[in-house]
Amino acid sequence: MTLTQKKSNQKKTGKEKTLLLGFPGSGLIGTFAVSYIISRLQMDMVGEITHPDMLPTVFVENGEVIGPIRIYKKDGLYAVIADIPIHPDVASEFVASLADYCKKEGIGKVIVPSGINTEGPDQKDIRTYGLATDESLERLLYYNDIPKFLSGSIMGTDATVIMTLRSLKVPLLMLYTTCHPYFPDPQASVSAIESIAKVLKINVDTADIQKRVDYLRIQNRNLMQETLEALYPQEKHVPSKAPPIYR
Amino acid sequence: MRINWFDIEYSRLPLLHLDDDFEQKILHPLSCIREHESKWVLEFDLPLVDKRDITVSVDADGMLVVEAKLKETFEDHKGGEQHQFEYFKKSMTLPKNADTKKITARFADGRLAITIPKAFQGSPVKVE
């Protein structure tokens, strides 16, 4: 895992530094929410993250090449956004390198918006739940009226993020928003954005994303499909060498 | 450098591999299927579509076809080229034991849910 930092952060601010982490998952909630906040707050790109085991991908923006996983910063707020799925096989190393970065930069907490599956097509009641690995972040949930994620199972990259940051003692707040698990769900990500804004005590106008919900759903079909393929790979049939009686 | 990720002009690579038809201006919608004891629920993501502009049909070969006209032209920019799309279309083969006469469909929030009941096959086994 290589982390290329384009600008170092030596300037100390009074406020505790926070890192937002967004990567493709259920409903692409993390990608939509963090990208939108980066865009609205006009955060500056300060670095990129690469890994030799990730499918080599670059994006081109106005003829300029940019990497798929980037670091942004504005004042005491950092954001890492992945525009490609983080395969569970490399997630552990990816998160460990982020934990190193947090310690180096003096970042006090990590907030990760993500999605939880909602059964059925009706999503009238979109809600965001919080899961904290630190007591101070539990209080943050309480003071901001964000209900706690009480029970359920978490698998894949999200589970790696939780386990790795917890073991490395980096305070983590997961914000889980109910969403469609297999389709891009920018409408649900609005709830995630509002919860992040509450926790960070910042204003983020969500009018722009709400206007573009339909377009974002069409534009992000590929990323959704790639994410599902990465997170739920089809089991390959491996011929058994056992004799027929044991098959 | 600042990236407006939400800008519709934003060019993402790699290029589409969802079988979008540039010539016919047809987008390939995302879909998923959930199997229940007595039915399948097939879902299609159809944003930018009105209910009245959706057609669902089953042809003689047992192929389910979903077509929808977009409310407005969707423009996409890939690799310096501009493409316009006006429709969604996707076809899929129904399972053999689908009860095709009892298929129902519901459209809400830009998502089409098609319920396909399973036809009962075989004979009951007596439990002693």
Chai-1 contact restraints between the chains, C-beta under 6 A:
chainA,res_idxA,chainB,res_idxB,connection_type,confidence,min_distance_angstrom,max_distance_angstrom,comment,restraint_id
A,S35,B,W5,contact,1.0,0.0,6.0,A-B,restraint_1
A,S39,B,N4,contact,1.0,0.0,6.0,A-B,restraint_2
A,S39,B,W5,contact,1.0,0.0,6.0,A-B,restraint_3
A,S39,B,F6,contact,1.0,0.0,6.0,A-B,restraint_4
A,M45,B,M1,contact,1.0,0.0,6.0,A-B,restraint_5
A,F59,B,R12,contact,1.0,0.0,6.0,A-B,restraint_6
A,F59,B,L13,contact,1.0,0.0,6.0,A-B,restraint_7
A,V60,B,S11,contact,1.0,0.0,6.0,A-B,restraint_8
A,E61,B,I3,contact,1.0,0.0,6.0,A-B,restraint_9
A,P121,B,A108,contact,1.0,0.0,6.0,A-B,restraint_10
A,P121,B,R111,contact,1.0,0.0,6.0,A-B,restraint_11
A,P121,B,A113,contact,1.0,0.0,6.0,A-B,restraint_12
A,Y182,B,C32,contact,1.0,0.0,6.0,A-B,restraint_13
A,F183,B,L30,contact,1.0,0.0,6.0,A-B,restraint_14
A,F183,B,D45,contact,1.0,0.0,6.0,A-B,restraint_15
A,D214,B,P47,contact,1.0,0.0,6.0,A-B,restraint_16
A,D214,B,L48,contact,1.0,0.0,6.0,A-B,restraint_17
A,R217,B,P47,contact,1.0,0.0,6.0,A-B,restraint_18
A,I218,B,P47,contact,1.0,0.0,6.0,A-B,restraint_19
A,I218,B,F74,contact,1.0,0.0,6.0,A-B,restraint_20
A,R221,B,L18,contact,1.0,0.0,6.0,A-B,restraint_21
A,R221,B,L30,contact,1.0,0.0,6.0,A-B,restraint_22
A,N222,B,L16,contact,1.0,0.0,6.0,A-B,restraint_23
